[in-house]
Structure formats: structure tokens, C-alpha cells
Amino acid sequence: MKILIIEDEVEIARLLATAVEMQGHEAAVAHGGEEGLALLREKRPDAVFLDVAMPEMSGIEVLRRIRAAQSSIPVIVITGYASPAEIEEARRLGVTDIIEKPVVLKSLPQALAGLNFPKA
């Protein structure tokens, strides 16, 4: 499975990509919303891991644009700073899961399994 990680914190993005690859999947990383949307079109991933709190374009805006372009792609929101309103909006936009950053690496295998795709 191809996973697109949209995360502005370089170290967290690297750790997530490594963890995804250790689970037998392919990872592509974008460090901002515009870059992530471009990679979404270019790489055509099977799922997206999306940070909410990012500069320039929030994860919620990225999610809105993802839904406008590809309404069915699974999106897992990863956050450490999302407000209750942002969490509610993410759920309204149909995210597959919401994972808090302090436990994201621990929860990654379960999140990937929940996508119901075979391993790459």
C-alpha cells in the first residue's frame, strides 16, 4: 500500500515514514499542504496520514481539498494540537481515524490494519 504522509515536523514525518515502511508499505512525505496535494495527484496513494496543525495551510483545509478531489481515499489525522472544533470538522469530512501524536507510532500498526488493504 502507498501511504502519503503530510506532516510539517520533519523528524515526525521521518519517523512515520520509517514506521510505515517497516510495516511493509511504501511512504511518500510532504512537509506542507500544497506539497501534499501535489504528491496526492502525482503518487496516487492508497491512504493519507495528515497533520492538522501546519503553517500556511491547515490540515483541515488540506482535508477539504482532498475530499473535493478524491472523496473516498482513507485519511488518518495525526495531531497533537487540534481543537475540538477541528476534530469535529475532521470527523464531519469523513476521516478514517484520529491519532494523537504522542501515541502515533504505537497506534500505527492498528491504524494501517484498519484501512483494510493488503500489504504491499
C-alpha positions as YAML, in Angstrom:
chain: A
units: angstrom
residues:
- id: 1
  name: MET
  ca: [0.00, 0.00, 0.00]
- id: 2
  name: LYS
  ca: [1.21, 3.54, -0.78]
- id: 3
  name: ILE
  ca: [0.85, 5.98, 2.11]
- id: 4
  name: LEU
  ca: [1.23, 9.75, 1.77]
- id: 5
  name: ILE
  ca: [2.36, 11.46, 4.98]
- id: 6
  name: ILE
  ca: [1.64, 15.20, 5.16]
- id: 7
  name: GLU
  ca: [3.46, 16.44, 8.26]
- id: 8
  name: ASP
  ca: [5.35, 19.72, 8.70]
- id: 9
  name: GLU
  ca: [7.59, 18.48, 11.52]
- id: 10
  name: VAL
  ca: [10.48, 16.87, 9.64]
- id: 11
  name: GLU
  ca: [11.51, 14.47, 12.41]
- id: 12
  name: ILE
  ca: [7.96, 13.21, 13.00]
- id: 13
  name: ALA
  ca: [7.46, 12.78, 9.25]
- id: 14
  name: ARG
  ca: [10.69, 10.77, 9.02]
- id: 15
  name: LEU
  ca: [9.70, 8.55, 11.95]
- id: 16
  name: LEU
  ca: [6.25, 7.93, 10.48]
- id: 17
  name: ALA
  ca: [7.70, 7.11, 7.06]
- id: 18
  name: THR
  ca: [10.14, 4.65, 8.62]
- id: 19
  name: ALA
  ca: [7.37, 3.03, 10.66]
- id: 20
  name: VAL
  ca: [5.10, 2.74, 7.60]
- id: 21
  name: GLU
  ca: [7.92, 1.15, 5.59]
- id: 22
  name: MET
  ca: [8.67, -1.28, 8.44]
- id: 23
  name: GLN
  ca: [5.05, -2.42, 8.15]
- id: 24
  name: GLY
  ca: [5.71, -3.33, 4.52]
- id: 25
  name: HIS
  ca: [4.21, -0.27, 2.85]
- id: 26
  name: GLU
  ca: [5.58, 2.49, 0.62]
- id: 27
  name: ALA
  ca: [5.77, 6.01, 2.11]
- id: 28
  name: ALA
  ca: [5.90, 9.43, 0.46]
- id: 29
  name: VAL
  ca: [6.38, 12.54, 2.60]
- id: 30
  name: ALA
  ca: [5.25, 16.13, 2.15]
- id: 31
  name: HIS
  ca: [6.09, 18.87, 4.65]
- id: 32
  name: GLY
  ca: [3.17, 21.15, 3.87]
- id: 33
  name: GLY
  ca: [-0.31, 21.31, 2.43]
- id: 34
  name: GLU
  ca: [0.46, 22.44, -1.12]
- id: 35
  name: GLU
  ca: [3.29, 19.90, -1.44]
- id: 36
  name: GLY
  ca: [1.00, 17.20, -0.05]
- id: 37
  name: LEU
  ca: [-1.78, 17.97, -2.53]
- id: 38
  name: ALA
  ca: [0.74, 17.89, -5.40]
- id: 39
  name: LEU
  ca: [2.06, 14.49, -4.23]
- id: 40
  name: LEU
  ca: [-1.51, 13.24, -3.87]
- id: 41
  name: ARG
  ca: [-2.07, 13.92, -7.58]
- id: 42
  name: GLU
  ca: [1.36, 12.61, -8.60]
- id: 43
  name: LYS
  ca: [1.72, 9.48, -6.44]
- id: 44
  name: ARG
  ca: [-1.95, 8.46, -6.17]
- id: 45
  name: PRO
  ca: [-1.54, 6.95, -2.67]
- id: 46
  name: ASP
  ca: [-3.91, 4.42, -1.14]
- id: 47
  name: ALA
  ca: [-4.20, 6.42, 2.09]
- id: 48
  name: VAL
  ca: [-3.06, 9.69, 3.70]
- id: 49
  name: PHE
  ca: [-1.67, 10.46, 7.15]
- id: 50
  name: LEU
  ca: [-2.40, 14.15, 7.72]
- id: 51
  name: ASP
  ca: [-1.25, 16.56, 10.42]
- id: 52
  name: VAL
  ca: [-3.82, 19.17, 11.44]
- id: 53
  name: ALA
  ca: [-1.60, 21.99, 12.74]
- id: 54
  name: MET
  ca: [0.60, 23.14, 9.87]
- id: 55
  name: PRO
  ca: [1.72, 26.61, 8.79]
- id: 56
  name: GLU
  ca: [0.40, 28.24, 5.61]
- id: 57
  name: MET
  ca: [-2.39, 25.68, 5.05]
- id: 58
  name: SER
  ca: [-4.07, 23.84, 7.90]
- id: 59
  name: GLY
  ca: [-4.63, 20.11, 7.75]
- id: 60
  name: ILE
  ca: [-8.38, 20.77, 7.79]
- id: 61
  name: GLU
  ca: [-8.07, 22.83, 4.59]
- id: 62
  name: VAL
  ca: [-5.91, 20.09, 3.06]
- id: 63
  name: LEU
  ca: [-8.58, 17.57, 4.05]
- id: 64
  name: ARG
  ca: [-11.30, 19.69, 2.43]
- id: 65
  name: ARG
  ca: [-9.30, 19.77, -0.81]
- id: 66
  name: ILE
  ca: [-8.62, 16.03, -0.63]
- id: 67
  name: ARG
  ca: [-12.33, 15.37, -0.22]
- id: 68
  name: ALA
  ca: [-13.14, 17.66, -3.15]
- id: 69
  name: ALA
  ca: [-10.68, 15.76, -5.38]
- id: 70
  name: GLN
  ca: [-10.94, 12.18, -4.05]
- id: 71
  name: SER
  ca: [-13.77, 11.74, -1.63]
- id: 72
  name: SER
  ca: [-13.13, 8.06, -0.92]
- id: 73
  name: ILE
  ca: [-9.41, 8.00, -0.04]
- id: 74
  name: PRO
  ca: [-8.82, 6.99, 3.59]
- id: 75
  name: VAL
  ca: [-7.34, 9.83, 5.65]
- id: 76
  name: ILE
  ca: [-5.93, 9.33, 9.13]
- id: 77
  name: VAL
  ca: [-5.47, 12.58, 11.03]
- id: 78
  name: ILE
  ca: [-2.44, 12.81, 13.31]
- id: 79
  name: THR
  ca: [-2.42, 15.66, 15.76]
- id: 80
  name: GLY
  ca: [-1.06, 16.98, 18.97]
- id: 81
  name: TYR
  ca: [-2.73, 20.38, 18.87]
- id: 82
  name: ALA
  ca: [-6.15, 20.08, 17.22]
- id: 83
  name: SER
  ca: [-9.00, 21.96, 18.80]
- id: 84
  name: PRO
  ca: [-12.33, 20.23, 19.49]
- id: 85
  name: ALA
  ca: [-13.79, 22.19, 16.55]
- id: 86
  name: GLU
  ca: [-11.03, 20.91, 14.24]
- id: 87
  name: ILE
  ca: [-11.58, 17.33, 15.42]
- id: 88
  name: GLU
  ca: [-15.32, 17.71, 14.82]
- id: 89
  name: GLU
  ca: [-14.71, 19.13, 11.34]
- id: 90
  name: ALA
  ca: [-12.28, 16.31, 10.50]
- id: 91
  name: ARG
  ca: [-14.92, 13.76, 11.53]
- id: 92
  name: ARG
  ca: [-17.57, 15.59, 9.50]
- id: 93
  name: LEU
  ca: [-15.23, 15.37, 6.49]
- id: 94
  name: GLY
  ca: [-15.04, 11.61, 6.95]
- id: 95
  name: VAL
  ca: [-11.61, 10.82, 8.35]
- id: 96
  name: THR
  ca: [-10.86, 7.16, 8.90]
- id: 97
  name: ASP
  ca: [-9.19, 7.70, 12.27]
- id: 98
  name: ILE
  ca: [-7.72, 10.39, 14.52]
- id: 99
  name: ILE
  ca: [-4.49, 9.61, 16.35]
- id: 100
  name: GLU
  ca: [-2.78, 11.78, 18.94]
- id: 101
  name: LYS
  ca: [0.90, 12.45, 18.19]
- id: 102
  name: PRO
  ca: [2.32, 11.20, 21.46]
- id: 103
  name: VAL
  ca: [0.99, 7.72, 20.65]
- id: 104
  name: VAL
  ca: [1.03, 7.77, 16.84]
- id: 105
  name: LEU
  ca: [3.91, 5.32, 16.43]
- id: 106
  name: LYS
  ca: [2.35, 2.91, 18.94]
- id: 107
  name: SER
  ca: [-1.01, 3.15, 17.15]
- id: 108
  name: LEU
  ca: [0.37, 2.96, 13.60]
- id: 109
  name: PRO
  ca: [0.04, -0.82, 13.05]
- id: 110
  name: GLN
  ca: [-3.61, -0.77, 14.17]
- id: 111
  name: ALA
  ca: [-4.35, 2.30, 12.02]
- id: 112
  name: LEU
  ca: [-2.83, 0.66, 8.95]
- id: 113
  name: ALA
  ca: [-4.70, -2.59, 9.63]
- id: 114
  name: GLY
  ca: [-7.93, -0.62, 9.89]
- id: 115
  name: LEU
  ca: [-7.56, 0.58, 6.31]
- id: 116
  name: ASN
  ca: [-8.45, -2.94, 5.07]
- id: 117
  name: PHE
  ca: [-5.83, -3.03, 2.33]
- id: 118
  name: PRO
  ca: [-3.42, -5.92, 1.74]
- id: 119
  name: LYS
  ca: [0.25, -5.28, 2.47]
- id: 120
  name: ALA
  ca: [2.34, -4.09, -0.46]
...
